[in-house]
Every structure is written in C-alpha cells, then in structure tokens.
Amino acid sequence: MSAAISIVRGIRAALRQRGMTYRELAAAIGVSEPTIKRDLSRGNFSLNRLDGICTALGLSLHDLAQAPVASALLTQLSQQQERALVRDTRLLVVTYLLVNDWKWNEITSTFQLDDNALISALLRLDELGIVDYRPPRRIRKLTARNFAWRKDGPVHEFFLGRVAPEFLRASFDAPGDELRFLGGLLSQASQVRMKAAVERLAQEFEECAHGDTRLALEAKDGYSLLLAMRQWEFSEFTRLRRK
C-alpha cells in the first residue's frame, strides 16, 4: 500500500472517530469542502495543506500513515450515523444495498435512483464515513463482515416502528415463506439450547446470503428472516393471573 493511500485512510478514520465532517475540516484549515473532497479522492496534498489537516485533527503525519486498515471496518455505526440514515430513507436504502453487495448497475436498474441520485447519496455516505466513494463509480464499503445495527439505536427503532409491523402483516403463504409462533414453558437448560439454535440459524442465513453474492441479480430474490426469543407473556394472559 502506498504512503498516500495510508494517509488518506488515516484522515478518513480520524474524521469518523471524531464525528467530524468534511465541511468542518475544510473550515478548520481555511479551504472549501469540494477542495477537501477532491484532495481525499486524489490523495494529492500540498505539504502546507497536509500540515493543516494534521493540526486540525491533532495528529502527526506518522499517526495518519500508521492508521491500521482494520480501523476503517465498522462492526456498527455511531448514533449520529444511524440518525442521519433514518432522516433520509434513501440513504438507508442505499446503505442496506451496499452492505449486501449490490452493484452500481443493479441499484440503478432496480430502484428509482439514476446515476446523479446515486452519486448524491454516495457522497453523503462518504461524508458520514460509511463508504469510501471515489468518482466516478469506485465504491468501497467500510462495514465489516460481522456488521450489525446498534441495539436500541435509531435504525432499530425505525425497524420496530415501520419495518416489523409491515413484515408481520403478510399472509406468509408463498412457497418460500414460513411463519411459526411458538410458546411454552422452558427450563434454563432448554432456554440456553434454543438460544444457541437461533444463533446457528442466523449464522446459516448470513453464510447463504454471502455465498449467493456471486450469483446474478436475476437468480435470487430478497428474503428477510426475523428471529426473536425472550421471556415474555402476552399482556391479556397477565391480566388474568391471580394477584
């Protein structure tokens, strides 16, 4: 890896860690936001500008050059990043597609997103530190293989309020559909056993989805799997219990 690429990655990682936007960095060193984006895209900095960036970030050039590549891989987003996605559903959709390895032409041919709209979304996601976008069409997602949404975060709340109710209102009668709701009394040992089974099934789903990324878009369909298990009793049952 060249020194320029290492420095660019170090700058992007430092911005994400500080929750700092390109606009804020540009203002700190006295240049325009497009100038910062162009410099990061090309990896071409003057010594004076690079010195200003180091000062603004409170890091040395050595710190930027030695930033580990793994630091760019996100296992989850920050609260700020998730809130930005929830505020703009288009960004949330594009993020979901990229995390699941959709390609440029697949996105624009399947959704009402032309090249300009997709570029606009990618520039915003790049600013948020969710993808590394290099015009015209070079996209590198910054999410790790084990990426997951924040528990009780903005996207999780969006899922519970908007996605889950719509998902569960379906009839589940298509050939590939299945819905089971089971209830019973379990011992602690059985609860541990069932939790492990749920985790294995979730892992199998992820492995299938990852393995199918090499297939053409026409050879696969979108599927969702909702797995949940907790100690719980329906409120109407609770009301009927003896005090």
C-alpha positions as CSV (number, residue, x, y, z in Angstrom):
1,M,0.0,0.0,0.0
2,S,1.4,3.4,-1.0
3,A,2.0,6.1,1.7
4,A,-0.6,8.4,0.1
5,I,-3.3,5.7,0.4
6,S,-2.3,5.1,4.0
7,I,-2.5,8.8,4.8
8,V,-5.9,9.2,3.1
9,R,-7.3,6.2,5.1
10,G,-5.8,7.6,8.3
11,I,-7.6,11.0,7.7
12,R,-10.9,9.3,6.9
13,A,-10.6,7.1,10.0
14,A,-9.7,10.2,12.2
15,L,-12.7,12.1,10.9
16,R,-15.0,9.2,11.7
17,Q,-13.6,8.8,15.2
18,R,-14.2,12.5,15.9
19,G,-17.6,12.7,14.2
20,M,-16.1,15.5,12.1
21,T,-17.5,16.3,8.6
22,Y,-15.5,17.3,5.5
23,R,-17.1,20.7,5.8
24,E,-15.8,21.2,9.3
25,L,-12.3,20.0,8.4
26,A,-12.3,22.4,5.4
27,A,-13.4,25.3,7.6
28,A,-10.7,24.4,10.1
29,I,-7.9,24.7,7.5
30,G,-9.4,27.6,5.5
31,V,-10.4,25.8,2.2
32,S,-13.6,24.8,0.6
33,E,-15.4,21.5,1.2
34,P,-15.1,20.5,-2.5
35,T,-11.3,21.0,-2.2
36,I,-11.1,18.6,0.7
37,K,-13.2,16.0,-1.1
38,R,-11.0,16.4,-4.2
39,D,-7.8,16.0,-2.3
40,L,-9.0,12.9,-0.5
41,S,-10.3,11.4,-3.7
42,R,-6.9,12.0,-5.5
43,G,-4.6,11.6,-2.5
44,N,-2.8,14.7,-3.6
45,F,-1.9,17.2,-0.8
46,S,0.5,20.0,-0.7
47,L,2.8,19.9,2.4
48,N,1.1,23.0,3.8
49,R,-2.4,21.6,3.5
50,L,-1.3,18.2,5.0
51,D,0.3,20.1,7.9
52,G,-3.0,22.0,8.4
53,I,-5.0,18.7,8.4
54,C,-2.7,17.2,11.0
55,T,-3.1,20.3,13.2
56,A,-6.9,20.3,12.8
57,L,-7.1,16.6,13.7
58,G,-4.5,16.8,16.5
59,L,-2.4,14.1,14.9
60,S,1.1,13.8,13.4
61,L,1.8,12.6,9.9
62,H,3.2,9.4,11.4
63,D,-0.1,8.8,13.2
64,L,-2.0,9.1,9.9
65,A,0.4,6.9,8.0
66,Q,0.3,4.2,10.6
67,A,-3.5,4.1,11.0
68,P,-4.5,0.4,10.7
69,V,-6.7,-0.6,7.7
70,A,-8.9,-2.6,10.1
71,S,-9.9,0.6,11.8
72,A,-11.9,1.5,8.7
73,L,-14.1,-1.5,9.0
74,L,-17.2,-0.8,11.0
75,T,-19.0,-3.5,13.0
76,Q,-21.7,-0.9,13.8
77,L,-22.4,2.7,13.1
78,S,-22.5,5.5,15.6
79,Q,-25.7,7.1,16.9
80,Q,-25.0,10.1,14.7
81,Q,-24.6,8.0,11.6
82,E,-27.7,6.0,12.2
83,R,-29.8,9.1,12.8
84,A,-28.6,10.5,9.5
85,L,-29.8,7.4,7.7
86,V,-33.2,7.4,9.4
87,R,-33.7,11.0,8.5
88,D,-33.2,10.2,4.8
89,T,-34.7,6.8,3.8
90,R,-32.9,7.0,0.5
91,L,-29.6,6.8,2.4
92,L,-30.8,3.9,4.5
93,V,-31.9,2.0,1.4
94,V,-28.5,2.6,-0.4
95,T,-26.6,1.6,2.7
96,Y,-28.6,-1.6,3.1
97,L,-28.0,-2.4,-0.6
98,L,-24.2,-1.8,-0.4
99,V,-23.8,-3.8,2.8
100,N,-25.4,-6.6,0.9
101,D,-23.0,-6.2,-2.0
102,W,-25.3,-4.7,-4.6
103,K,-23.5,-3.3,-7.7
104,W,-24.0,0.1,-9.2
105,N,-26.0,-1.1,-12.3
106,E,-28.1,-3.4,-10.1
107,I,-29.1,-0.5,-7.9
108,T,-29.9,2.0,-10.7
109,S,-31.8,-0.6,-12.8
110,T,-33.9,-1.9,-9.9
111,F,-34.7,1.3,-8.0
112,Q,-35.7,4.8,-8.9
113,L,-32.2,6.1,-8.5
114,D,-30.4,7.4,-11.5
115,D,-26.7,8.0,-11.7
116,N,-27.0,11.5,-10.3
117,A,-29.2,10.5,-7.4
118,L,-26.9,7.6,-6.5
119,I,-23.8,9.8,-6.7
120,S,-25.5,12.3,-4.4
121,A,-26.3,9.5,-1.9
122,L,-22.8,8.1,-2.1
123,L,-21.2,11.5,-1.5
124,R,-23.3,11.8,1.7
125,L,-22.4,8.3,2.8
126,D,-18.8,9.0,2.1
127,E,-19.0,12.1,4.3
128,L,-20.6,10.1,7.0
129,G,-17.8,7.6,6.9
130,I,-20.0,4.6,5.8
131,V,-18.5,4.1,2.4
132,D,-15.3,5.2,0.6
133,Y,-16.5,6.6,-2.7
134,R,-14.1,7.6,-5.5
135,P,-15.8,9.1,-8.6
136,P,-17.0,8.1,-11.0
137,R,-18.0,4.6,-9.8
138,R,-15.5,3.2,-7.3
139,I,-17.2,2.2,-4.1
140,R,-15.6,0.5,-1.1
141,K,-17.9,-0.3,1.8
142,L,-16.4,0.3,5.2
143,T,-18.6,-2.2,7.1
144,A,-17.1,-5.4,8.4
145,R,-18.4,-8.9,7.6
146,N,-20.0,-9.1,11.1
147,F,-21.7,-5.6,10.8
148,A,-24.9,-5.2,12.8
149,W,-27.2,-2.2,13.6
150,R,-26.9,-0.7,17.1
151,K,-29.1,-2.4,19.6
152,D,-31.9,0.1,20.6
153,G,-30.4,2.6,18.2
154,P,-32.2,4.8,15.6
155,V,-32.3,2.1,12.9
156,H,-33.5,-0.5,15.4
157,E,-36.3,1.9,16.5
158,F,-37.2,2.5,12.8
159,F,-37.3,-1.2,12.3
160,L,-39.7,-1.8,15.2
161,G,-41.9,1.1,14.3
162,R,-42.0,0.8,10.5
163,V,-40.5,-2.4,9.2
164,A,-41.6,-5.2,11.6
165,P,-45.3,-4.3,11.6
166,E,-45.4,-4.3,7.8
167,F,-43.4,-7.5,7.6
168,L,-45.7,-9.4,10.0
169,R,-48.9,-8.2,8.3
170,A,-48.2,-10.5,5.3
171,S,-50.0,-13.8,4.8
172,F,-46.8,-15.9,4.6
173,D,-48.4,-18.3,2.1
174,A,-45.8,-18.2,-0.8
175,P,-43.7,-21.3,-1.4
176,G,-40.6,-19.8,0.2
177,D,-42.5,-18.3,3.2
178,E,-42.7,-19.7,6.7
179,L,-44.1,-18.2,10.0
180,R,-44.2,-20.0,13.3
181,F,-45.1,-18.5,16.6
182,L,-44.5,-21.0,19.5
183,G,-45.0,-20.6,23.2
184,G,-44.2,-23.0,26.1
185,L,-42.5,-23.3,29.5
186,L,-38.8,-23.9,29.2
187,S,-36.2,-24.8,31.8
188,Q,-33.0,-22.8,31.9
189,A,-31.1,-25.6,30.1
190,S,-33.7,-25.6,27.3
191,Q,-33.6,-21.9,27.0
192,V,-29.8,-22.0,26.5
193,R,-30.2,-24.8,23.9
194,M,-32.9,-22.8,22.0
195,K,-30.8,-19.6,22.1
196,A,-27.9,-21.5,20.6
197,A,-30.2,-22.9,17.9
198,V,-31.4,-19.4,17.0
199,E,-27.8,-18.1,16.7
200,R,-26.9,-21.1,14.4
201,L,-29.8,-20.4,12.1
202,A,-28.9,-16.7,11.9
203,Q,-25.3,-17.6,11.1
204,E,-26.5,-20.0,8.4
205,F,-28.7,-17.3,6.8
206,E,-25.7,-14.9,6.7
207,E,-23.5,-17.6,5.1
208,C,-26.1,-18.3,2.5
209,A,-26.5,-14.6,1.7
210,H,-22.8,-14.1,1.5
211,G,-22.3,-17.1,-0.7
212,D,-25.0,-16.0,-3.1
213,T,-23.4,-12.6,-3.8
214,R,-21.6,-14.2,-6.7
215,L,-24.9,-15.0,-8.4
216,A,-26.6,-12.7,-10.9
217,L,-29.3,-10.5,-9.6
218,E,-31.9,-12.4,-11.6
219,A,-31.0,-15.6,-9.9
220,K,-32.0,-14.5,-6.4
221,D,-34.8,-12.8,-4.5
222,G,-34.9,-10.6,-1.4
223,Y,-35.7,-12.5,1.7
224,S,-35.9,-11.4,5.4
225,L,-35.7,-13.6,8.5
226,L,-37.0,-12.4,11.8
227,L,-35.7,-14.3,14.8
228,A,-36.7,-13.5,18.3
229,M,-36.9,-15.2,21.7
230,R,-37.3,-13.8,25.2
231,Q,-39.0,-14.4,28.5
232,W,-42.5,-13.0,27.8
233,E,-46.2,-13.4,28.5
234,F,-49.0,-11.8,26.5
235,S,-50.5,-8.9,28.5
236,E,-54.0,-10.4,28.3
237,F,-52.7,-13.5,30.0
238,T,-51.0,-11.5,32.7
239,R,-54.3,-9.6,33.4
240,L,-56.0,-12.9,34.0
241,R,-53.4,-14.2,36.5
242,R,-54.3,-14.3,40.2
243,K,-52.8,-11.5,42.1
